[in-house]
Amino acid sequence: MIATIRPTLRQVFGFSLLGLLVGLALLFYLVLHGLEKTLLRSSERYRDLASREVALQVKNYLNEAPLAVTHFEKQLKYGLINSKSTDSVEQGLLSLLLANDNISEATLTSAHSTGNGQTGNIVIDQASAGQIEVLRSTTAGEFIVKKTWFNGNQFVSQCVTLRSESAAQVTSTTPVVSSVDPTAHPTFQTAVYTDYGQIISTDLHWSQLDEALPEGQRRVEVSVQKAIEDSHAHFVGVLRVGLMKSQIDGAVQLHITDQTESDPHLIFLCDNQGRLITGFGTRDVVSVSGDDLRVVANDAPAMVTRALQETVLKSIDSDRPHAASSFRMGNEVYLCTFRYLPGTQDWIVGIVVPRDFYLGSLLQVRRQVLWASLVLIIVIVMAGGLIIRSVVRSHALILKETTKMNEFEFSPTHNGSYLQDVERVLIGLERAKTAMRAMSKYVPINLVRQLYDKGEEPVLGGKSSELSVLFTDIKDFTTFAESMTPDELAEVLGRYLQVMAKTIQDEKGTIDKYIGDAVMTFWNAPEAVPNHEILACRAALRCHDALQRLYDSPRWGNAPRFETRFGLHRCVATVGHFGAPDRLNYTAIGDGINLASRLEGLNKYYGTHIIASESIQAAAKDAFEFRLLDCVAVKGKTEGIVIYELVAEQMSAKPRPEFVGRYEHAFASYQRGEFKLALEMLESQIEDSPSRILAHRCRGYLTNPPSNWNGIHVFDQK
C-alpha cells in the first residue's frame, strides 16, 4: 500500500508567500485608511475649536447679565443708588438698559426684612413689598417702567412709558390696576430662601414685556437673579436682569456667517434631551416642552434633527463635556460634535457636517486603488485558496479541541486533517482526552480542574475545612447480593449508583468513594460551596425520590427495591491528598467523618431513612422540616449529640403532626428522668417507630433505673 503523502505546515507556509501580493494591496489600503483617519481627526479638532468659539461667544453674551447685576450691586453699596427711593432705583435700573443694548429687562423686587425665622431664613414684611421693572419696549427708543406696591389692601401696579432721549420724558401712563404679590414669584423665592446671595441663571422663558401677547407673538429671554444687600449688609431685594434669546441666536449665527458659502457646517444649541435652543430661521416657533421653552424643530435641517437623536447626547454634562459621534442618513455619513456649555442650564453646542466634506476626493482615490487591489487579490485567491482554507481549517480544529480541553470537555470527536503535522496533533489530543475521561471516573473532576487552574501537582497533605458529610448504605444489601449472580449484581448496583451519583453531583457534592453499596460524599471541598448544609440535605431527599422513580421505571426491571439509609453531619475535618507519595487518594478524615457514618447506621435502630446531626439541623432548619429523635453517644463516644430525622423541604405552613409534638414533650420528660410521664404520653402512638423505641426504653428504665442519668443514650454497637 502506498502511504498517503501529507504536506507539513512549513510547506504550506511556503506557498503562503504568494500572499505578499495581498499584503501589497493591504499596504495601499492601510496608507489610504491612515490618511482618512488623519483627516477625520483634523476635522474633529476643527469642529472642537468651532464649538469652543461658539461656546465662548454665547458665554460672553450670557455673562452680560451677571455683570449688570454686579454693577448695580456696587452702585447700591457705594451709595450711588438709594434703595429706599423708587426714583433712584428706577434710574439705576434704567442705566443698565441704556448702557447695554443686549439687556431686555432689569427688575428689583424689594421688601423689608423683619429678622430671621426659626429656619434661619429672613422674614419678609409683606406690606413693604414692591417691585420696579424697567423693560425695553418693542418700539425703538422707548422703555416701559412698571411699578408694583401694596396700597394697604392689595397689591396694585402701574406702567409708564419713557423715551430714551430724555429718561424723564413720560410719553404715556396706564391706569392703576390690581396685581399680585411680587415676592411670591419663584425667582424671588429661590433667590431668597434657596440660594441666598448667589447669582442664579434661568433657562429660556417668556419675556415679561410681552406677557399680554399670545404665545406666538411673545419673545423669549434668559435671565439671572440675585438677592442683594446695601452697604450696611441689610437685605434690599432680588435683582433680575434679562437678555433676549434672539441675541443668543445671533452669537451662533455669527460663527456660521464667518464661513464660506460652501461650508456645510451646521451649528446649533440644544440640551441633552435633544431639544433645540436656537433655530435656523426667522420663523422659529417656540413652545413649552416639559418645564422649559424650546424651539420647535419643524424648520431645522433633517441632519440636525437626526443629530439630536444621538445616544451620546444624553451623556453630555459637566463631567463629560465633550463627545463626538457619526450617523448615516440615506447614502450620506454625517459627523457630529457636542460640547457642554458651562454656566447655563445644561445647554450644549452641537455641530453636524457631512463626512464627504473632508473625505470627498480621498474616497474617490481610495475606490480606484481598492478596485485595482481587488483584481490582484482575486487572482491570488483563485491560485492559493484551497491551500489557505486547509491551513485555516486545520488551525481551527486544533483551537477547537484545545479550547474544549481547557473547559474540561473531554467527549470524543472524530476530526482529521490531510496535513501530517495537524493530524498528529489531533491524535495526541484525542488520546489526552481519553486519559482525562478515565481519570474523571476515579478522581473528583473539580479537584483536577482546581489543580489544572493552579498549575500544581497533588502532594501529600491536607487542610482543615468545614464540611457537610453524607454517608449512604443499602439495608440488607448482603442478602440481596447473595441472591444474584455477580453480573446481575454489578448491573443493578451500577444503575443504582448512577442515579445516586448524578443527583449528588447536581447538588454540587463531591463523591469521595464508593464502599461497595455505600457512598461517601462531602460538600465545601475541593471548592468552597455556599450553604453546603442545605445542599447536602436536599441531595439526601432528592436521592430518595430519584431512587423511587428508578424502582418504578422499566429500566429497573424485576430487581429488588433497595431501601437506602442516609447519615448527615457538619464538621471540621482534614481534607486533602493521603496515601503513598506515588499513589494518592483525595479524601476527608477526622472524627466528624466517622460520626456521619455512625449516624447512617442509627437509621436501622430508629426505623428512619435520613438522620441528621444537630449541626446540620441548626444550619438548615429554615429550609427543611426536621423531627427531633434523640440525644445519643455513638459507639466509642461518651459525649452526646442531639439527632434529628430529616423529613422534607418546607413547602408550606402546614401544622406539624400531633404525634411529633407529643413525642417532643415526652422526650423532654424522658431527659428529665420522668420516665413514667414520658411513657404515658407515648403509649397512644406506638405505631410511630421512634415513639415505640422510646417507650420501650422508658419501661426498661422504670424497671432498672439508671444511675447518674444525663439524658444521653449510649450505643455500644455500630
C-alpha positions in Angstrom: 0.0 0.0 0.0 1.3 3.4 -1.0 1.5 5.7 2.0 -0.6 8.9 1.8 1.7 11.9 1.4 0.7 14.8 3.6 2.4 18.2 3.4 3.7 19.8 6.5 2.7 23.2 7.8 6.2 24.5 6.8 5.5 23.6 3.2 2.1 25.2 3.3 3.6 28.4 4.7 6.0 28.4 1.8 3.1 28.5 -0.6 1.6 31.3 1.5 4.4 33.6 0.4 2.3 34.3 -2.6 0.2 36.2 -0.1 2.7 39.0 -0.3 0.7 40.3 -3.2 -2.2 40.6 -0.9 0.0 42.4 1.6 0.8 44.9 -1.1 -2.8 45.7 -1.6 -3.3 45.8 2.1 -0.4 48.3 2.3 -2.2 50.6 -0.1 -5.4 50.3 1.9 -3.6 51.0 5.2 -2.0 54.1 3.8 -5.3 55.4 2.5 -7.1 54.4 5.6 -4.5 56.1 7.8 -4.9 59.3 5.7 -8.6 59.1 6.2 -8.2 58.8 10.0 -5.8 61.7 10.0 -8.3 63.9 8.0 -11.1 62.8 10.4 -9.0 63.7 13.4 -8.2 67.0 11.9 -11.9 67.6 11.2 -12.7 66.7 14.8 -10.2 69.2 16.1 -11.7 71.8 13.7 -15.2 71.1 15.0 -13.9 71.2 18.5 -12.3 74.6 18.0 -15.5 75.8 16.4 -17.6 74.6 19.3 -15.2 76.3 21.7 -15.6 79.6 19.8 -19.4 79.4 19.8 -19.4 78.4 23.5 -17.2 81.4 24.3 -19.4 83.8 22.3 -22.6 82.5 24.0 -20.9 82.6 27.4 -19.7 86.2 26.9 -23.2 87.2 25.9 -24.8 85.4 28.9 -22.2 86.9 31.2 -23.5 90.4 30.4 -26.5 89.8 32.7 -24.3 88.8 35.8 -22.0 91.8 35.1 -25.0 94.1 35.1 -26.2 92.6 38.4 -22.7 93.2 39.9 -22.6 96.7 38.5 -26.0 97.6 40.1 -24.9 96.0 43.4 -21.7 98.0 43.5 -23.7 101.3 42.9 -26.0 100.3 45.7 -23.2 99.6 48.2 -21.3 102.8 47.2 -24.5 104.9 47.8 -24.9 105.9 44.1 -28.4 104.3 44.3 -30.7 104.8 47.2 -32.6 101.6 47.7 -35.3 103.5 49.7 -36.0 105.9 46.8 -38.1 104.4 43.9 -36.8 107.2 41.6 -33.2 106.4 42.4 -33.8 102.6 41.9 -35.7 103.3 38.7 -32.8 105.4 37.3 -30.3 102.8 38.4 -32.2 100.1 36.5 -32.7 102.3 33.5 -29.0 103.0 33.4 -28.4 99.2 33.0 -30.5 99.1 29.8 -29.0 102.4 28.5 -25.5 101.0 29.0 -26.1 97.7 27.3 -28.4 97.2 24.3 -28.5 93.4 24.9 -30.3 93.7 28.2 -34.1 93.4 27.7 -35.2 94.0 31.3 -34.0 94.9 34.8 -36.3 94.3 37.8 -35.8 94.9 41.5 -38.3 93.1 43.8 -37.8 94.7 47.2 -39.1 94.1 50.7 -38.1 94.9 54.3 -36.7 92.1 56.4 -38.0 91.8 60.0 -35.3 89.3 61.1 -34.6 85.6 60.7 -37.1 82.8 61.3 -36.6 79.5 63.0 -35.2 78.0 59.9 -32.6 80.8 59.6 -34.2 82.4 56.6 -35.1 86.1 56.6 -38.7 87.0 57.3 -40.4 89.4 54.8 -42.8 92.2 55.8 -45.4 91.7 53.1 -46.8 95.3 53.4 -43.3 96.7 52.5 -43.0 94.5 49.3 -42.8 96.2 46.0 -41.3 95.9 42.5 -39.8 98.2 39.9 -39.4 96.7 36.4 -37.7 98.5 33.5 -38.4 96.8 30.2 -37.1 97.6 26.7 -40.1 98.4 24.6 -40.7 96.8 21.1 -40.7 100.4 19.9 -37.1 101.6 19.3 -36.0 104.3 21.8 -38.7 103.6 24.4 -38.7 101.9 27.8 -41.6 100.7 30.0 -41.4 101.2 33.7 -43.8 99.0 35.7 -44.2 99.7 39.4 -46.0 97.4 41.9 -46.7 98.3 45.5 -49.1 97.5 48.4 -51.8 100.2 48.9 -52.9 98.9 52.3 -55.5 96.5 51.0 -53.9 94.8 48.0 -51.1 94.9 45.5 -51.5 97.3 42.6 -49.4 98.2 39.6 -49.0 100.9 37.0 -46.9 101.2 33.8 -45.2 104.4 32.5 -43.6 104.7 29.0 -40.3 106.7 28.7 -38.3 108.0 25.8 -34.6 107.2 25.7 -33.7 110.7 24.6 -34.9 112.0 27.9 -35.4 109.5 30.6 -37.6 111.9 32.5 -40.0 112.3 29.5 -43.2 110.4 30.1 -45.0 109.6 26.8 -47.9 107.5 28.3 -49.2 106.2 31.6 -51.6 103.3 32.2 -54.2 103.3 34.9 -53.5 101.7 38.3 -54.7 98.0 38.3 -54.7 95.2 40.8 -51.7 92.9 40.8 -50.1 90.1 42.8 -47.5 89.9 45.5 -44.2 90.1 43.6 -42.4 88.3 46.4 -44.4 85.2 45.7 -42.8 84.8 42.3 -40.4 81.8 42.0 -37.4 84.0 41.1 -37.8 85.9 44.4 -38.4 82.8 46.5 -35.5 80.8 45.1 -33.0 83.7 45.4 -34.0 84.5 49.0 -34.8 81.1 50.5 -32.7 78.6 48.5 -29.6 80.3 47.0 -29.3 83.5 49.0 -26.6 85.8 47.8 -25.9 83.6 44.7 -26.4 84.6 41.1 -29.0 82.2 39.7 -29.3 81.6 36.0 -32.6 80.6 34.4 -33.5 78.7 31.3 -35.5 80.2 28.4 -38.7 81.9 29.4 -41.3 84.3 28.0 -40.4 88.0 28.2 -42.2 90.0 30.8 -42.6 92.7 28.2 -44.9 90.5 26.1 -46.9 88.9 28.9 -50.1 90.3 27.5 -49.5 88.9 23.9 -50.4 85.4 22.6 -47.6 82.9 22.9 -47.0 83.0 19.1 -46.1 86.7 19.3 -44.1 86.7 22.5 -40.4 86.9 22.7 -38.1 84.7 24.7 -35.3 85.6 27.1 -33.0 84.3 29.7 -32.3 86.0 33.0 -30.3 85.9 36.2 -31.4 86.9 39.6 -29.7 87.5 43.0 -30.6 88.6 46.5 -28.7 91.9 47.1 -27.9 93.9 50.2 -27.0 97.6 50.7 -23.7 99.0 52.2 -24.9 98.1 55.7 -25.5 94.4 54.7 -29.3 94.9 55.0 -31.5 92.9 52.7 -32.8 95.1 49.8 -34.5 92.7 47.5 -33.9 90.5 44.5 -32.5 91.9 41.3 -33.3 90.2 38.0 -31.7 91.1 34.6 -32.9 89.6 31.4 -31.3 89.0 27.9 -33.2 88.3 24.7 -32.8 84.8 23.1 -32.5 86.4 19.7 -29.1 87.6 20.7 -28.0 84.0 21.5 -29.2 83.0 18.1 -27.0 85.8 16.7 -24.0 84.6 18.6 -24.3 81.2 16.9 -25.2 82.6 13.5 -22.3 84.9 13.7 -19.9 82.0 13.6 -21.7 80.4 10.7 -21.6 83.6 8.6 -17.8 83.8 9.2 -17.5 80.6 7.0 -17.6 80.4 3.2 -20.9 79.9 1.5 -19.9 76.4 0.5 -19.2 75.4 4.2 -21.8 72.8 5.2 -21.2 73.0 9.0 -24.5 73.5 10.9 -24.1 74.9 14.4 -26.8 75.0 17.0 -27.6 75.0 20.7 -29.6 72.2 22.3 -30.0 70.3 25.6 -29.2 66.6 26.4 -32.8 65.7 25.8 -32.4 66.6 22.1 -34.4 69.8 22.2 -33.3 72.9 20.2 -32.5 76.2 22.0 -31.5 78.1 18.8 -33.3 77.7 15.4 -32.3 78.1 11.8 -34.6 80.8 10.5 -36.6 83.9 11.3 -39.8 81.9 11.6 -38.7 79.7 14.5 -41.6 78.6 16.7 -41.0 78.4 20.5 -43.3 76.2 22.6 -43.4 74.7 26.1 -41.6 71.4 26.4 -41.8 69.9 29.9 -40.9 72.7 32.2 -38.8 74.6 29.6 -39.3 76.6 26.4 -37.7 75.1 23.4 -37.6 75.7 19.6 -39.9 73.5 17.6 -37.6 71.7 15.2 -40.0 71.9 12.2 -37.7 74.2 10.2 -34.5 72.5 11.3 -32.4 70.7 8.6 -33.0 66.9 8.5 -29.4 66.2 9.5 -29.8 68.4 12.6 -33.0 66.6 13.6 -31.2 63.3 13.2 -28.1 64.5 15.2 -30.5 65.4 18.1 -31.4 61.7 18.4 -27.8 60.6 19.0 -27.4 58.5 22.2 -24.2 60.2 23.1 -26.0 63.5 23.5 -27.7 62.2 26.7 -24.4 61.6 28.4 -23.0 65.2 27.9 -22.7 67.0 31.2 -20.1 68.9 33.3 -18.3 65.6 33.9 -18.2 64.6 30.3 -18.1 68.0 28.5 -17.2 66.8 25.0 -18.2 64.0 22.7 -18.2 63.1 19.0 -20.3 60.7 17.0 -21.4 59.9 13.5 -24.5 58.6 11.8 -25.8 57.6 8.4 -28.8 59.2 6.8 -29.6 58.0 3.3 -26.3 57.5 1.5 -24.5 60.1 3.4 -22.5 59.8 6.6 -22.5 62.8 9.0 -20.1 63.7 11.7 -21.3 65.3 15.0 -19.5 67.2 17.8 -21.2 68.2 21.1 -19.8 70.4 23.8 -21.2 71.2 27.2 -21.8 75.0 27.8 -20.9 75.8 31.5 -22.8 78.5 33.3 -26.1 77.6 31.6 -29.0 75.3 32.3 -27.0 72.3 30.8 -27.0 73.7 27.3 -24.9 72.0 24.6 -23.2 73.4 21.5 -23.8 71.0 18.5 -22.1 70.9 15.1 -23.0 68.5 12.3 -21.3 68.2 8.9 -21.3 65.7 6.0 -18.2 63.4 6.2 -17.6 63.8 2.5 -16.8 67.5 3.0 -13.5 66.3 4.4 -13.1 63.0 2.5 -14.7 63.5 -0.9 -11.6 63.4 -3.1 -9.8 60.9 -0.9 -12.7 58.4 -1.1 -12.6 58.6 -4.9 -8.9 57.8 -5.0 -9.4 55.0 -2.5 -12.1 53.4 -4.6 -9.8 53.3 -7.6 -7.0 51.7 -5.7 -9.2 49.2 -4.0 -10.7 48.1 -7.3 -7.2 47.5 -8.7 -6.2 45.7 -5.5 -9.3 43.6 -5.6 -8.4 42.3 -9.1 -5.0 41.3 -7.9 -6.4 39.6 -4.7 -8.9 37.6 -6.8 -6.1 36.2 -8.9 -4.1 35.2 -5.8 -7.1 33.7 -4.0 -8.0 31.6 -7.0 -4.4 30.2 -7.1 -3.9 29.5 -3.4 -7.4 29.5 -1.9 -7.6 25.7 -1.4 -4.3 25.6 0.4 -5.1 28.6 2.7 -8.5 27.1 3.5 -6.9 23.9 4.5 -4.5 25.6 6.9 -7.3 27.7 8.4 -9.5 24.6 8.9 -6.6 22.7 10.5 -5.8 25.5 12.8 -9.5 25.9 13.7 -9.7 22.2 14.6 -6.7 22.3 16.9 -8.0 25.5 18.5 -11.4 24.0 19.0 -10.1 20.8 20.6 -7.7 22.6 22.9 -10.4 25.1 23.9 -12.7 22.1 24.8 -10.0 20.6 26.9 -9.3 23.9 28.7 -13.0 23.9 29.5 -12.8 20.3 30.8 -14.9 19.0 27.9 -13.5 15.6 27.1 -16.1 14.0 24.9 -14.7 12.1 21.9 -14.6 13.7 18.5 -13.6 12.4 15.1 -11.6 15.2 13.4 -9.0 14.6 10.8 -6.7 16.6 8.5 -4.7 15.7 5.4 -1.9 17.8 6.9 0.5 15.4 8.5 1.5 17.7 11.4 -2.0 18.6 12.2 -3.2 15.0 12.1 -0.5 14.1 14.7 -1.6 16.9 17.0 -5.3 15.9 16.7 -4.5 12.2 17.5 -2.5 13.3 20.6 -5.3 15.5 21.8 -7.8 12.6 21.4 -5.5 10.3 23.5 -5.2 13.0 26.2 -9.0 13.4 26.3 -9.3 9.6 26.6 -6.9 9.6 29.6 -8.8 12.5 31.2 -12.2 10.8 30.8 -10.7 7.7 32.5 -9.2 9.8 35.3 -12.5 11.6 35.9 -14.1 8.3 36.8 -11.7 7.8 39.7 -10.9 11.4 40.9 -13.4 14.3 41.5 -13.3 16.3 38.3 -13.5 19.6 40.3 -10.2 18.6 42.1 -8.5 18.0 38.8 -9.8 21.4 37.4 -8.5 23.1 40.6 -5.1 21.6 40.2 -5.1 22.5 36.5 -6.0 26.1 37.1 -3.2 26.5 39.7 -0.7 24.6 37.6 0.1 22.3 40.6 0.6 18.6 41.2 -1.0 16.8 44.1 1.2 16.2 47.1 0.7 14.5 50.4 -1.1 16.7 52.9 -4.4 18.3 53.7 -6.1 21.2 55.4 -8.9 21.7 57.9 -12.2 22.6 56.3 -15.8 22.8 57.4 -17.6 20.1 55.5 -21.1 18.7 55.2 -20.8 14.9 55.1 -23.3 12.4 53.7 -23.0 8.6 54.2 -25.5 6.2 52.4 -25.9 2.5 52.7 -28.4 -0.1 51.4 -30.4 -2.0 54.0 -29.8 -5.8 53.9 -27.6 -5.5 50.9 -25.7 -8.7 51.7 -28.9 -10.6 51.4 -29.7 -9.1 48.0 -26.1 -9.8 46.8 -26.3 -13.5 47.8 -29.5 -13.9 45.7 -27.9 -12.5 42.4 -25.2 -13.6 40.1 -22.1 -11.3 40.1 -23.0 -9.9 36.7 -26.6 -9.2 37.8 -25.4 -7.6 41.0 -22.9 -5.4 39.1 -25.5 -4.2 36.6 -28.2 -3.4 39.3 -25.7 -1.7 41.5 -24.4 0.3 38.6 -27.9 1.6 37.8 -28.4 2.4 41.5 -25.1 4.3 41.9 -25.5 6.1 38.6 -28.8 7.7 39.9 -27.2 8.4 43.3 -24.1 10.0 41.7 -26.0 12.2 39.3 -28.3 13.5 42.0 -25.4 14.2 44.4 -23.3 16.0 41.7 -26.3 18.1 40.6 -26.3 19.4 44.2 -22.5 20.2 43.9 -21.4 17.3 46.1 -18.0 15.7 45.9 -18.2 11.9 45.8 -15.3 10.7 47.9 -15.6 7.0 47.3 -17.9 4.0 46.8 -17.6 1.4 49.5 -19.4 -1.5 48.0 -23.0 -0.3 48.0 -22.2 2.7 50.3 -21.4 6.2 49.1 -19.3 8.8 51.0 -19.9 12.4 49.9 -18.9 15.7 51.2 -19.6 19.4 50.4 -17.4 22.5 50.5 -14.2 20.8 49.2 -12.2 20.9 47.0 -14.1 24.1 46.1 -16.0 26.3 48.6 -19.8 25.9 48.3 -22.1 28.4 49.9 -24.9 26.9 52.0 -23.4 23.5 51.8 -25.6 22.1 54.6 -28.7 23.0 52.6 -27.3 21.3 49.5 -26.5 18.2 51.5 -30.0 17.9 52.9 -31.5 18.5 49.5 -29.3 15.8 48.0 -30.4 13.2 50.6 -34.1 13.9 49.9 -33.7 14.0 46.1 -31.7 10.8 46.1 -34.5 9.1 48.0 -37.1 10.4 45.5 -34.9 9.7 42.4 -34.4 6.1 43.6 -38.2 5.6 44.0 -38.7 6.8 40.4 -35.9 4.4 39.3 -37.5 1.4 41.0 -40.9 2.3 39.4 -39.3 2.5 35.9 -39.0 -0.3 33.3 -35.2 0.2 33.5 -35.1 -1.4 37.0 -36.9 -4.5 35.8 -37.6 -7.2 38.3 -34.7 -6.4 40.5 -35.5 -6.0 44.3 -36.2 -2.5 45.6 -33.4 -1.3 47.8 -34.0 0.7 51.0 -31.3 3.4 51.3 -30.4 4.9 54.6 -28.6 8.3 54.9 -26.5 10.0 57.6 -25.8 13.7 57.6 -23.3 15.7 59.7 -21.5 19.0 59.5 -18.0 19.1 61.0 -14.4 20.3 60.6 -12.3 17.6 59.0 -8.9 17.3 57.4 -9.4 17.1 53.6 -6.6 16.6 51.1 -4.3 14.0 49.5 -3.5 11.0 51.6 -1.7 7.7 50.8 1.8 6.9 49.5 3.7 9.5 47.5 3.2 7.6 44.3 -0.4 6.6 44.9 -2.7 9.3 46.4 -6.3 9.4 47.4 -8.2 12.6 47.8 -10.4 12.2 50.8 -11.5 13.6 54.2 -10.6 12.1 57.5 -11.5 13.0 61.1 -13.8 12.2 63.9 -16.7 14.0 62.3 -16.4 11.8 59.2 -16.8 8.7 61.5 -19.7 10.3 63.2 -21.6 10.8 59.9 -21.1 7.1 59.2 -22.4 6.2 62.7 -25.5 8.4 62.1 -26.3 6.4 58.9 -26.2 3.2 60.9 -28.6 4.6 63.5 -31.5 4.6 60.9 -31.7 0.8 61.5 -32.4 1.3 65.2 -35.0 4.1 64.8 -36.7 2.8 61.7 -35.9 6.0 59.8 -34.3 6.8 56.4 -32.4 10.1 57.0 -30.7 11.1 60.3 -29.0 14.4 60.6 -26.9 15.8 63.4 -27.8 18.9 65.4 -25.1 20.9 63.5 -26.9 20.2 60.2 -30.3 20.9 61.7 -29.2 24.2 63.1 -27.9 25.4 59.7 -30.8 24.1 57.6 -33.8 24.3 59.8 -35.2 27.3 58.0 -35.3 25.4 54.7 -36.2 21.9 55.8 -38.5 20.1 58.2 -36.7 18.1 60.9 -38.0 15.9 63.6 -36.3 15.5 66.9 -35.2 11.9 67.6 -32.8 11.5 70.5 -29.7 12.6 72.3 -27.1 9.8 71.8 -23.5 8.9 72.1 -22.4 6.7 69.3 -20.1 3.7 69.8 -16.7 4.9 71.1 -18.0 8.2 72.4 -19.3 9.4 75.7 -20.3 12.9 74.7 -23.9 13.1 73.4 -25.3 14.9 70.4 -28.9 15.6 69.5 -30.0 13.8 66.4 -32.9 14.6 64.0 -34.8 12.9 61.3 -34.8 14.9 58.0 -38.4 14.8 56.8 -38.9 17.1 53.9 -38.3 20.5 52.4 -40.5 23.2 53.9 -43.1 23.7 51.1 -46.0 25.2 53.1 -47.0 26.4 56.5 -48.9 23.2 57.4 -49.0 22.4 61.1 -46.8 19.6 62.4 -48.4 16.3 63.1 -49.7 15.9 66.7 -47.7 12.8 67.3 -44.5 14.7 66.6 -45.3 17.3 69.2 -46.4 14.7 71.7 -43.1 12.9 71.1 -41.1 16.0 71.8 -43.0 16.6 75.0 -42.4 13.0 76.0 -38.7 13.3 75.1 -38.3 16.4 77.3 -39.8 14.4 80.2 -37.6 11.5 79.4 -34.5 13.6 79.6 -35.5 14.9 82.9 -35.7 11.3 84.1 -39.6 11.4 84.3 -39.9 8.0 82.5 -43.4 7.3 83.7 -44.8 10.6 82.5 -43.0 10.1 79.2 -44.4 6.6 78.8 -47.9 7.8 79.4 -47.6 10.2 76.5 -46.1 7.7 74.1 -48.4 4.7 74.7 -51.1 6.2 72.4 -48.7 6.3 69.3 -46.9 3.0 69.4 -47.3 2.8 65.6 -44.7 5.6 65.3 -41.3 3.8 65.3 -39.3 6.4 67.3 -42.2 6.6 69.9 -42.2 2.9 70.2 -38.5 2.7 70.8 -38.5 5.5 73.3 -41.5 3.9 75.2 -39.6 0.6 75.3 -36.6 2.4 76.7 -38.7 4.1 79.4 -40.2 0.8 80.5 -36.7 -0.6 80.9 -35.6 2.4 83.0 -38.7 2.1 85.2 -37.6 -1.4 85.9 -33.9 -0.7 86.2 -33.5 3.0 86.9 -30.2 4.3 85.5 -27.5 5.8 87.8 -26.1 9.3 87.1 -28.8 10.0 84.5 -27.8 12.7 82.0 -30.4 12.1 79.2 -27.8 10.6 76.8 -28.4 7.2 75.3 -25.1 5.4 74.7 -24.7 2.9 71.8 -22.2 0.2 72.3 -22.6 -1.1 68.7 -22.2 0.4 65.3 
